[in-house]
Amino acid sequence: MKFYYLLVSIKAKLPLIVLSTLIVLTLLLTNACGQQLSPQNSSSTDGNRSQTLSQAPTPTSHVTLVQAKAPPQVRKRQNTPLKNSFSWQNVNIQGMGYVTGLVISPQTPNDVYVRTDVGGVYRCDRTNNSWFPLMDMFNTNFSKGGIGVESIAVDASKPNRIYAAVTRNNSSFQDGDGKQKYKYSGEIMVSDNRGESWQATGFGKHNIYVGANQAYRADTGERLAVDPNKSGLVYFASRRHGLWRKEGSLDWVEVAGGLPAATSLPEYKKSDGKDNEDIPGFTFVVFDKSTGNPNQPTQNIYVGVHGSGVWQSQDAGKTWQNIQGADNPLRGAMVTTTPSGSIADNGTLYVAFGTIGGNGKNTSGSLRKYENGVWTEITPDGQGRMYSGVTVQPNQANTVMAISDKFVYRSTNGGKTWDKQTMAMGAFDANHPKDTVNTSAPGYYQAYASTGAASITIDPSNPQQVWWTNGWGVARTDEVTAKNPSYRWIMNNLEELDSNMVRVPPKPKAQGGADLISAVQDKIGFRHINHNQVPTTSISPKNIPINPAFKWANPEWTTYPQPFPHVAGATGIDYSYNNPDRIAFVGFHQWQGFWGIHGTSNDNGQTWQAFATIPTEELWKNDKSGTEKASAIAGQIAISPTNPQNMVWAPTWGTWTHYTKDGGKTWQLSRNLNPNPKPEPFDEKNNDHLHYAALPKSWGNSINPWVSSYILAADRKDSQGKTFYYFDGGAFYYSNDGGANWYKSKADKFPSWILRPAIVPNPTQQGDIWMSFARNPEDVNANPLYRSTDGGKTFNIVTSVKSCEFMAFGKGASAKIPYIYLFGKVGNATKDTMYKSQDMGKTWVPISDPDVLQFPGITYMEGDMRTSNLVYVALTGRGIMVGKT
């Protein structure tokens, strides 16, 4: 979906610590997932150049079920396979995450590649209309979580060669907190085998900024380009550091020759003087192939510079002139109608221009072509909208297509007139029952799946085929010249969902139990009846009150309708172990003011109902001018294994931790029985002072709702169902009375400043608690695995494990000894690997190939207690993976 990375510096209350590379996802309000806040996302105003293609709505109440085959297994190593390795594949979801660009090799087999904002690069299997993920061999620390790709390019002379612009860990340093941390910068990766393996090109040492998940990521490109006449001559147009070039084995160099300095561009700095990482900067590079000869550099090159104009070089990049067009170029497309000649004679350059306005307002844009040294405006619908993509048919200069949000435009006369199509890409949406249904869409695709277009590309191997991408995925039409072209989703194994947690309630499959329940960004979560089957609906609780601050956006609502109409995320989810029909989640609305959302299910996740009430407190404002009502937002929730009415909620923002014993009808503050001394002097208007005797807030859980920190859990085996566990970032706590009162453990030598610690109780033994401390994305050194056998009073390091990122329990050979799954290092391992232990951690067997699969962006994992050798892994930007024998 439409997000960008927000880099934040955090000052701890104890020793000063700055996590300069902490990544926290925050919502980009502008054009977010096509939400209809912006005038450009509502009903269209046709310009004088466009003719609307008629589409008769076909409303239906039928829920679409995509009967796609199961995703393919992760590829195996080419040499001897691992003896005990599980087979790994994605859980079949087929959606979400922004596909920000698409390129097609001009040579056979005309490979199609897509780039994503957090999920790496994919290559299309044209025969099976499926996708191969190409960056699963990189780990979470490689690119600070999920792998965002800002641009891709194919080498026209070498069809197996592809380039990708990423952010990666290029060096390390010792931070002020004593930790060894990675330093990140932009790197251009190259593959000579269609993405099967990658090598760095040396760009990283220049410390160039790459922002694959920043603003304009779906509207610009391609920033990477290979000279079509000279293989190995590569250009990269950066946001904040100008234009760069690499030729063959030579190093990257910055291109000068009269180009504007990046520092001179508007909005290079924010109003507060800080770096503006959302600046589009240098946005695209295109070549006029006709102005070069084989194995010689192309002479005419065009570069978009947002805030300046389109710049042209006629001497292979030595000197540059501003030919303008408009001052906000985004994407460019070039076509030459004959094998030789110059742009003045035979070449035509099309450029999409645009600027995102604040909160979707004052957005502007245009479409223009440059031919015979003259610019002509050919904007289809006027300049009140931004055009994020443009493509031109090879060897047919007058056939051009463009996109703007949910509209597709096509012209066969060089832009003099346009046919306009309103995309219909959603399944049946009860909130928009009259909208046209796309039968290729999974049932949970809502009406706004038609919006937020990113790129459009005419296939050079078949001009009848046109590819289209947005914040849900990739679609294609095979009949673009039809009166009303039909676009169908091509989504099998394209899994870019941002997952926070997976849960496997142990309700027997024969009694209707789901394979798993997921908590995710954008769609809250899913009940996966079968991990090979695409869900038909997403989690959508009844009676979530609307945020009153956004009444203007929802004037007729008191509660959000079903299906939940906007992007929202579940940050924590849990089930009652002995009552697996009973599940609860907590989360937040991603663009309406971080408003808390929540829900419970009494039927194994089939239906959901909001809590009757949520925790609230009257807290002092920051300026201490008065108090205001604070409500619990996001965080983690835990449920008693025997009494599903008993829950504990540790919010990210709003209140301190609360518990309920009546299913959420009432909530009470949780108390710390071993508090620090009362602060002196005591400030009656200091919320921390007022809560000195409450269960402390947890550092990782309190940063931002985008970060899920697994610091709360119920003991699965407590027969009374009253034992809960909690970690505040430094100290461990346990409660024996349902979360009302908490004791502080004597154990205090845990890793510090960890974003995603995880408390994992053994479901077969009361008081057997394991804790993992996954490295923060920037941390070089990993952490041990910890275990307590006395209910959290003391902890010891598990010495059979070198380091642990995450661990989980699953059904073992007996009811009392579960299998343990661990992602980390054992023995002399140098790469994180997935392991299984059948003897409670005494010995370990690798069950994944670390050279092929590194589970990039891993956030959580859970095994199945009903079926042996079955484990699920949640990932940032790569959906959910399942391992099985």
ZAMARGU-4260 file (C-alpha; in steps of 0.2 Angstrom, whole numbers, plus 5000, padded with zeros to 4 digits):
<rodrens>
0) 5000/5000/5000 | 5005/5018/4999 | 5017/5020/5014 | 5034/5028/5017 | 5048/5025/5029
5) 5049/5038/5043 | 5066/5038/5051 | 5065/5043/5069 | 5077/5047/5083 | 5072/5041/5100
10) 5078/5048/5116 | 5077/5035/5131 | 5073/5041/5148 | 5088/5032/5154 | 5105/5033/5145
15) 5104/5043/5129 | 5102/5032/5114 | 5098/5036/5096 | 5092/5023/5085 | 5096/5033/5069
20) 5091/5019/5058 | 5076/5013/5066 | 5062/5011/5053 | 5045/5015/5057 | 5031/5014/5044
25) 5019/5028/5044 | 5005/5032/5032 | 5007/5043/5017 | 4990/5052/5017 | 4992/5058/4999
30) 4984/5045/4987 | 4984/5032/5001 | 4978/5016/4993 | 4966/5026/4982 | 4956/5031/4997
35) 4943/5044/4992 | 4949/5059/5001 | 4957/5068/4987 | 4947/5076/4973 | 4957/5066/4960
40) 4951/5050/4968 | 4933/5054/4967 | 4922/5055/4952 | 4931/5061/4936 | 4930/5077/4927
45) 4933/5073/4909 | 4944/5084/4899 | 4942/5089/4881 | 4954/5076/4875 | 4947/5061/4883
50) 4932/5050/4878 | 4926/5039/4892 | 4924/5020/4888 | 4907/5014/4893 | 4906/5001/4907
55) 4890/4995/4913 | 4890/4991/4931 | 4887/4973/4935 | 4883/4972/4954 | 4883/4956/4962
60) 4883/4949/4980 | 4894/4934/4974 | 4910/4932/4984 | 4924/4928/4972 | 4936/4914/4977
65) 4952/4913/4967 | 4955/4895/4963 | 4973/4897/4960 | 4985/4883/4962 | 4996/4883/4978
70) 5011/4894/4977 | 5026/4885/4971 | 5040/4879/4983 | 5055/4890/4986 | 5068/4884/4974
75) 5081/4871/4980 | 5100/4873/4979 | 5108/4867/4963 | 5120/4856/4972 | 5116/4843/4985
80) 5100/4847/4994 | 5099/4848/5013 | 5094/4831/5020 | 5081/4837/5033 | 5075/4853/5024
85) 5057/4857/5025 | 5048/4862/5009 | 5044/4881/5010 | 5031/4891/5001 | 5020/4906/5003
90) 5003/4905/5011 | 4992/4909/4997 | 4985/4927/4999 | 4989/4936/4983 | 4988/4954/4987
95) 4994/4970/4996 | 5010/4980/4996 | 5014/4992/4982 | 5021/4986/4965 | 5029/5002/4961
100) 5036/4998/4944 | 5037/4985/4930 | 5050/4983/4916 | 5050/4970/4901 | 5066/4964/4893
105) 5065/4969/4874 | 5073/4952/4869 | 5067/4935/4870 | 5061/4928/4882 | 5055/4945/4886
110) 5056/4943/4905 | 5044/4954/4915 | 5051/4961/4931 | 5042/4971/4945 | 5049/4981/4959
115) 5040/4983/4976 | 5042/4995/4990 | 5046/4983/5004 | 5046/4965/4995 | 5060/4964/4983
120) 5060/4960/4965 | 5049/4947/4956 | 5051/4939/4939 | 5035/4933/4930 | 5033/4915/4924
125) 5024/4919/4908 | 5019/4901/4905 | 5010/4899/4921 | 5005/4917/4925 | 5015/4916/4941
130) 5029/4925/4950 | 5046/4921/4956 | 5053/4931/4971 | 5071/4935/4968 | 5078/4942/4984
135) 5073/4929/4998 | 5092/4925/5000 | 5095/4942/5009 | 5092/4943/5027 | 5082/4956/5038
140) 5098/4966/5041 | 5102/4968/5023 | 5090/4981/5020 | 5083/4986/5037 | 5068/4974/5036
145) 5059/4971/5020 | 5068/4974/5004 | 5062/4990/4995 | 5068/4992/4977 | 5068/5010/4971
150) 5071/5005/4952 | 5075/4991/4941 | 5083/4990/4923 | 5086/4976/4911 | 5101/4976/4899
155) 5094/4976/4882 | 5110/4968/4875 | 5110/4954/4888 | 5093/4948/4892 | 5098/4938/4908
160) 5105/4954/4916 | 5095/4965/4928 | 5099/4979/4939 | 5090/4984/4955 | 5092/4999/4966
165) 5091/4995/4985 | 5096/5002/5002 | 5108/4989/5010 | 5121/4988/5024 | 5137/4993/5017
170) 5147/4996/5032 | 5146/4995/5051 | 5151/5006/5066 | 5150/5007/5085 | 5136/5017/5091
175) 5135/5027/5107 | 5126/5014/5116 | 5140/5002/5113 | 5131/4991/5100 | 5139/4987/5083
180) 5127/4994/5070 | 5126/4993/5051 | 5127/5009/5041 | 5115/5009/5026 | 5116/5017/5009
185) 5110/5015/4992 | 5117/5000/4982 | 5115/4995/4964 | 5114/4976/4963 | 5116/4966/4947
190) 5111/4949/4942 | 5117/4940/4926 | 5105/4925/4929 | 5088/4933/4929 | 5088/4937/4947
195) 5094/4919/4954 | 5109/4928/4962 | 5115/4946/4965 | 5131/4955/4967 | 5134/4973/4972
200) 5142/4985/4960 | 5151/4996/4972 | 5139/5010/4973 | 5137/5009/4991 | 5153/5017/4996
205) 5147/5033/4989 | 5133/5035/5002 | 5119/5039/4990 | 5102/5040/4997 | 5089/5027/4990
210) 5071/5029/4996 | 5061/5014/4989 | 5047/5017/5001 | 5046/5036/5001 | 5034/5048/4993
215) 5034/5047/4974 | 5040/5029/4974 | 5026/5023/4963 | 5026/5039/4952 | 5044/5040/4946
220) 5055/5030/4935 | 5064/5022/4929 | 5078/5029/4939 | 5090/5015/4933 | 5093/5014/4915
225) 5106/5004/4904 | 5112/5011/4888 | 5103/5001/4874 | 5118/5002/4863 | 5132/4999/4875
230) 5130/4985/4887 | 5136/4989/4905 | 5134/5008/4904 | 5122/5011/4918 | 5114/5027/4924
235) 5105/5030/4941 | 5095/5046/4944 | 5094/5048/4963 | 5083/5058/4974 | 5096/5068/4984
240) 5112/5066/4976 | 5110/5069/4957 | 5114/5058/4942 | 5127/5044/4943 | 5135/5033/4929
245) 5145/5017/4929 | 5154/5010/4914 | 5159/4992/4914 | 5171/4988/4928 | 5175/5006/4931
250) 5168/5014/4947 | 5152/5024/4949 | 5155/5043/4945 | 5143/5058/4947 | 5137/5066/4931
255) 5140/5084/4930 | 5140/5094/4913 | 5128/5107/4918 | 5115/5097/4927 | 5108/5106/4943
260) 5115/5102/4960 | 5103/5091/4969 | 5105/5103/4984 | 5098/5117/4974 | 5081/5109/4971
265) 5065/5115/4979 | 5061/5105/4996 | 5078/5098/4997 | 5077/5103/5015 | 5062/5103/5026
270) 5055/5119/5034 | 5064/5114/5050 | 5081/5112/5041 | 5081/5093/5041 | 5084/5082/5026
275) 5069/5079/5015 | 5069/5061/5011 | 5053/5062/5001 | 5060/5074/4988 | 5058/5066/4970
280) 5074/5073/4964 | 5081/5066/4948 | 5067/5055/4943 | 5070/5045/4926 | 5083/5042/4913
285) 5079/5037/4895 | 5089/5035/4879 | 5085/5039/4861 | 5093/5023/4854 | 5093/5029/4836
290) 5107/5041/4841 | 5120/5028/4844 | 5128/5013/4836 | 5131/4996/4843 | 5144/4995/4857
295) 5145/5014/4857 | 5137/5026/4869 | 5120/5033/4865 | 5121/5052/4861 | 5104/5058/4866
300) 5099/5055/4884 | 5085/5063/4894 | 5084/5065/4913 | 5069/5071/4923 | 5073/5083/4937
305) 5058/5087/4948 | 5059/5105/4953 | 5068/5110/4937 | 5063/5101/4921 | 5068/5088/4908
310) 5087/5089/4904 | 5094/5083/4888 | 5112/5078/4883 | 5117/5076/4864 | 5135/5070/4868
315) 5132/5054/4878 | 5131/5063/4894 | 5146/5075/4893 | 5135/5091/4893 | 5117/5095/4897
320) 5103/5107/4893 | 5087/5110/4902 | 5073/5108/4888 | 5060/5110/4902 | 5043/5104/4897
325) 5037/5107/4915 | 5046/5108/4931 | 5039/5092/4939 | 5044/5077/4928 | 5040/5060/4935
330) 5041/5046/4922 | 5047/5046/4904 | 5045/5035/4889 | 5054/5035/4872 | 5050/5028/4855
335) 5060/5028/4839 | 5050/5024/4824 | 5065/5019/4812 | 5081/5010/4816 | 5091/5026/4813
340) 5089/5045/4814 | 5088/5058/4828 | 5075/5063/4840 | 5071/5078/4829 | 5067/5066/4814
345) 5061/5050/4821 | 5061/5049/4840 | 5047/5055/4852 | 5048/5057/4870 | 5033/5056/4882
350) 5034/5063/4899 | 5022/5062/4914 | 5023/5077/4926 | 5015/5079/4943 | 5017/5085/4960
355) 5008/5078/4976 | 4998/5091/4985 | 4997/5091/5004 | 4984/5078/5010 | 4979/5075/4992
360) 4974/5094/4989 | 4982/5105/4976 | 4989/5090/4967 | 4994/5094/4949 | 5001/5086/4934
365) 5001/5085/4915 | 5006/5074/4900 | 5018/5081/4887 | 5027/5075/4872 | 5044/5081/4864
370) 5045/5079/4846 | 5056/5089/4833 | 5063/5099/4847 | 5045/5106/4852 | 5035/5101/4867
375) 5016/5098/4865 | 5004/5097/4880 | 4993/5081/4877 | 4986/5080/4895 | 4970/5069/4894
380) 4960/5076/4908 | 4967/5093/4912 | 4980/5097/4925 | 4970/5094/4941 | 4977/5076/4943
385) 4994/5068/4943 | 4999/5056/4929 | 5010/5043/4937 | 5014/5032/4922 | 5016/5033/4903
390) 5021/5020/4890 | 5023/5020/4871 | 5021/5006/4859 | 5038/5001/4852 | 5040/5006/4834
395) 5023/5015/4835 | 5026/5033/4841 | 5008/5038/4840 | 5001/5024/4852 | 5003/5030/4869
400) 4995/5026/4886 | 4995/5035/4903 | 4987/5032/4920 | 4981/5043/4934 | 4974/5034/4949
405) 4960/5023/4943 | 4960/5029/4925 | 4969/5022/4910 | 4971/5033/4895 | 4975/5027/4877
410) 4978/5037/4861 | 4983/5031/4844 | 4986/5048/4837 | 5000/5055/4848 | 4989/5062/4861
415) 4977/5072/4851 | 4962/5062/4857 | 4961/5049/4871 | 4950/5035/4876 | 4948/5034/4894
420) 4944/5018/4904 | 4939/5018/4923 | 4947/5003/4930 | 4936/4990/4939 | 4948/4979/4949
425) 4938/4975/4965 | 4927/4960/4970 | 4910/4963/4976 | 4911/4977/4990 | 4896/4979/5001
430) 4901/4997/5004 | 4900/5000/4985 | 4887/4987/4979 | 4884/4995/4962 | 4903/4995/4957
435) 4908/4983/4943 | 4915/4967/4949 | 4931/4960/4942 | 4930/4941/4943 | 4949/4939/4944
440) 4950/4948/4960 | 4951/4938/4977 | 4935/4941/4987 | 4943/4953/5000 | 4948/4965/4986
445) 4937/4980/4989 | 4932/4993/4977 | 4947/5004/4980 | 4958/4990/4973 | 4955/5000/4956
450) 4964/5015/4963 | 4982/5021/4966 | 4989/5016/4949 | 5008/5016/4949 | 5014/5010/4932
455) 5008/5005/4915 | 5018/4996/4901 | 5014/4990/4884 | 5022/4973/4881 | 5036/4974/4868
460) 5033/4956/4863 | 5014/4958/4861 | 5007/4976/4859 | 4990/4969/4863 | 4996/4965/4881
465) 4997/4979/4893 | 5003/4978/4911 | 4996/4989/4925 | 5002/4990/4943 | 4996/4998/4959
470) 4995/4995/4978 | 4987/4978/4977 | 4998/4970/4964 | 4999/4967/4945 | 4985/4966/4932
475) 4986/4963/4913 | 4975/4965/4898 | 4977/4954/4883 | 4966/4964/4872 | 4970/4982/4874
480) 4962/4987/4857 | 4945/4980/4862 | 4931/4992/4865 | 4932/4989/4883 | 4948/4980/4888
485) 4947/4968/4902 | 4961/4968/4915 | 4964/4953/4925 | 4975/4951/4941 | 4991/4941/4938
490) 4995/4938/4957 | 4999/4920/4959 | 5014/4919/4971 | 5016/4938/4971 | 5016/4940/4990
495) 5020/4957/4997 | 5009/4958/5012 | 5016/4966/5027 | 5013/4953/5041 | 5014/4957/5060
500) 5009/4940/5068 | 5003/4923/5064 | 4993/4912/5076 | 4987/4894/5075 | 4973/4891/5086
505) 4973/4872/5090 | 4955/4869/5085 | 4955/4852/5075 | 4953/4854/5057 | 4940/4841/5057
510) 4929/4852/5068 | 4931/4867/5056 | 4947/4875/5063 | 4957/4886/5052 | 4975/4883/5046
515) 4980/4899/5054 | 4974/4917/5058 | 4985/4932/5053 | 4988/4950/5059 | 4994/4961/5045
520) 4995/4979/5040 | 4983/4986/5027 | 4969/4973/5029 | 4969/4970/5048 | 4971/4951/5045
525) 4964/4935/5038 | 4957/4918/5043 | 4966/4906/5032 | 4955/4891/5031 | 4968/4882/5020
530) 4985/4890/5018 | 4985/4885/4999 | 4968/4894/4997 | 4966/4913/4995 | 4955/4920/5008
535) 4938/4927/5003 | 4937/4940/5017 | 4948/4949/5028 | 4945/4953/5047 | 4932/4966/5048
540) 4924/4969/5066 | 4907/4976/5068 | 4904/4992/5078 | 4921/5000/5078 | 4917/5018/5083
545) 4923/5031/5070 | 4937/5043/5075 | 4927/5059/5079 | 4941/5069/5072 | 4937/5062/5055
550) 4919/5065/5055 | 4921/5076/5040 | 4927/5061/5030 | 4913/5049/5037 | 4898/5061/5039
555) 4885/5047/5039 | 4894/5035/5050 | 4894/5032/5069 | 4903/5015/5067 | 4914/5009/5052
560) 4905/4998/5040 | 4909/4980/5035 | 4920/4976/5026 | 4931/4989/5035 | 4932/5002/5022
565) 4950/5009/5025 | 4968/5003/5027 | 4971/4997/5045 | 4983/4985/5054 | 4982/4972/5068
570) 4997/4974/5079 | 4993/4960/5091 | 4982/4944/5091 | 4979/4930/5103 | 4968/4915/5106
575) 4962/4906/5121 | 4972/4890/5120 | 4958/4878/5128 | 4944/4888/5119 | 4952/4890/5102
580) 4936/4898/5095 | 4939/4913/5106 | 4951/4925/5098 | 4955/4944/5100 | 4965/4957/5091
585) 4971/4975/5093 | 4977/4987/5080 | 4975/5004/5073 | 4967/5014/5059 | 4982/5018/5047
590) 4976/5035/5041 | 4962/5041/5052 | 4973/5048/5066 | 4980/5031/5072 | 4963/5027/5079
595) 4962/5011/5089 | 4953/4996/5081 | 4950/4980/5090 | 4939/4964/5090 | 4934/4947/5097
600) 4928/4932/5088 | 4918/4917/5096 | 4919/4906/5080 | 4938/4904/5076 | 4939/4920/5067
605) 4924/4918/5055 | 4915/4934/5062 | 4922/4948/5073 | 4914/4961/5085 | 4922/4976/5093
610) 4925/4976/5112 | 4910/4984/5121 | 4923/4996/5129 | 4941/4999/5128 | 4954/5006/5141
615) 4953/5024/5144 | 4962/5036/5156 | 4962/5055/5159 | 4980/5060/5156 | 4989/5077/5157
620) 4992/5085/5140 | 5011/5088/5136 | 5010/5106/5140 | 5001/5102/5157 | 4987/5114/5153
625) 4974/5101/5157 | 4969/5083/5155 | 4962/5074/5140 | 4954/5057/5137 | 4967/5044/5131
630) 4961/5028/5123 | 4971/5012/5121 | 4978/5011/5103 | 4986/4995/5096 | 5000/4986/5105
635) 4998/4968/5111 | 4984/4957/5119 | 4984/4941/5128 | 4969/4929/5133 | 4968/4916/5147
640) 4969/4898/5141 | 4954/4893/5151 | 4943/4909/5153 | 4942/4919/5137 | 4933/4933/5146
645) 4950/4937/5155 | 4962/4947/5144 | 4976/4959/5146 | 4980/4973/5134 | 4996/4982/5133
650) 4993/4997/5121 | 5006/5005/5111 | 4999/5023/5114 | 4986/5030/5125 | 4984/5021/5141
655) 4995/5010/5152 | 4992/4991/5153 | 4974/4986/5158 | 4965/4969/5160 | 4947/4964/5159
660) 4938/4949/5167 | 4921/4951/5158 | 4926/4951/5140 | 4930/4969/5137 | 4914/4976/5146
665) 4925/4985/5159 | 4944/4987/5160 | 4955/4990/5175 | 4973/4997/5177 | 4986/4983/5180
670) 4997/4986/5195 | 5016/4983/5199 | 5018/4975/5216 | 5037/4979/5215 | 5037/4997/5209
675) 5052/5009/5211 | 5051/5021/5225 | 5039/5035/5222 | 5047/5049/5212 | 5054/5064/5222
680) 5049/5077/5220 | 5032/5071/5214 | 5024/5080/5200 | 5005/5079/5200 | 5004/5083/5182
685) 5017/5071/5176 | 5009/5055/5169 | 5024/5044/5172 | 5024/5050/5190 | 5006/5046/5192
690) 5008/5029/5186 | 5024/5024/5195 | 5015/5010/5204 | 5007/5004/5187 | 5014/4990/5176
695) 5027/5000/5167 | 5026/5003/5148 | 5037/4993/5137 | 5050/5002/5127 | 5048/4993/5111
700) 5029/4992/5112 | 5028/5011/5115 | 5037/5017/5100 | 5024/5017/5086 | 5009/5007/5081
705) 5019/5001/5066 | 5031/4991/5077 | 5024/4975/5084 | 5034/4970/5100 | 5029/4954/5107
710) 5030/4958/5126 | 5014/4950/5133 | 5008/4932/5134 | 4997/4920/5143 | 5003/4904/5150
715) 4995/4891/5139 | 4996/4877/5152 | 4990/4886/5168 | 4974/4875/5173 | 4967/4891/5182
720) 4971/4902/5167 | 4977/4916/5178 | 4995/4917/5173 | 5002/4931/5162 | 5019/4936/5157
725) 5026/4953/5152 | 5042/4962/5147 | 5045/4980/5149 | 5061/4981/5138 | 5073/4978/5153
730) 5063/4968/5166 | 5052/4953/5166 | 5035/4952/5176 | 5022/4939/5179 | 5005/4939/5186
735) 4995/4925/5195 | 4978/4934/5196 | 4973/4937/5178 | 4984/4953/5175 | 4978/4963/5190
740) 4994/4963/5199 | 5012/4959/5193 | 5028/4954/5201 | 5045/4959/5195 | 5056/4945/5191
745) 5074/4944/5198 | 5080/4941/5180 | 5087/4957/5173 | 5102/4953/5162 | 5093/4953/5145
750) 5098/4962/5129 | 5093/4980/5129 | 5084/4992/5117 | 5077/4978/5107 | 5062/4982/5096
755) 5054/4964/5094 | 5057/4953/5110 | 5045/4939/5110 | 5039/4929/5125 | 5035/4911/5120
760) 5027/4900/5133 | 5028/4881/5131 | 5010/4876/5128 | 5013/4859/5136 | 5022/4864/5152
765) 5016/4878/5164 | 5030/4890/5169 | 5041/4885/5155 | 5044/4902/5146 | 5056/4905/5132
770) 5062/4922/5126 | 5069/4927/5109 | 5077/4944/5106 | 5078/4947/5087 | 5091/4959/5082
775) 5085/4977/5077 | 5087/4979/5059 | 5103/4989/5061 | 5111/4978/5074 | 5126/4968/5068
780) 5127/4956/5083 | 5113/4943/5087 | 5107/4938/5104 | 5105/4922/5114 | 5089/4912/5117
785) 5083/4913/5135 | 5073/4900/5145 | 5064/4900/5162 | 5057/4884/5170 | 5050/4893/5186
790) 5037/4904/5179 | 5049/4919/5174 | 5057/4921/5191 | 5074/4916/5184 | 5081/4914/5166
795) 5096/4905/5159 | 5104/4906/5142 | 5100/4891/5131 | 5118/4885/5128 | 5115/4874/5113
800) 5110/4889/5103 | 5123/4902/5096 | 5110/4915/5093 | 5091/4916/5090 | 5080/4928/5081
805) 5063/4920/5083 | 5057/4903/5090 | 5040/4894/5091 | 5033/4877/5097 | 5024/4865/5087
810) 5016/4847/5089 | 5030/4835/5094 | 5031/4816/5095 | 5022/4816/5111 | 5009/4827/5121
815) 5022/4832/5133 | 5037/4836/5122 | 5033/4848/5108 | 5045/4852/5093 | 5054/4868/5094
820) 5057/4878/5078 | 5071/4891/5079 | 5077/4904/5067 | 5095/4909/5071 | 5112/4900/5072
825) 5118/4884/5080 | 5135/4878/5081 | 5147/4885/5068 | 5134/4892/5057 | 5137/4909/5049
830) 5120/4912/5042 | 5103/4912/5051 | 5095/4896/5047 | 5078/4888/5052 | 5081/4873/5064
835) 5070/4860/5072 | 5073/4852/5089 | 5064/4836/5095 | 5072/4836/5112 | 5068/4853/5120
840) 5083/4861/5113 | 5097/4849/5117 | 5100/4846/5098 | 5095/4855/5082 | 5093/4850/5064
845) 5093/4863/5050 | 5076/4863/5040 | 5080/4877/5028 | 5094/4882/5016 | 5102/4898/5021
850) 5110/4901/5004 | 5092/4901/4996 | 5080/4907/5010 | 5084/4920/5023 | 5066/4925/5028
855) 5069/4944/5024 | 5059/4955/5036 | 5054/4941/5048 | 5043/4947/5062 | 5035/4932/5070
860) 5033/4913/5069 | 5022/4900/5076 | 5020/4881/5074 | 5005/4871/5073 | 5001/4861/5089
865) 4989/4849/5079 | 5001/4844/5065 | 5019/4839/5067 | 5032/4847/5056 | 5021/4862/5051
870) 5027/4880/5055 | 5022/4898/5049 | 5033/4913/5047 | 5027/4931/5046 | 5037/4943/5035
875) 5038/4961/5032 | 5034/4963/5014 | 5034/4945/5009 | 5018/4939/5016 | 5018/4923/5026
880) 5028/4908/5023 | 5024/4890/5028 | 5037/4876/5031 | 5032/4858/5031 | 5038/4840/5027
</rodrens>
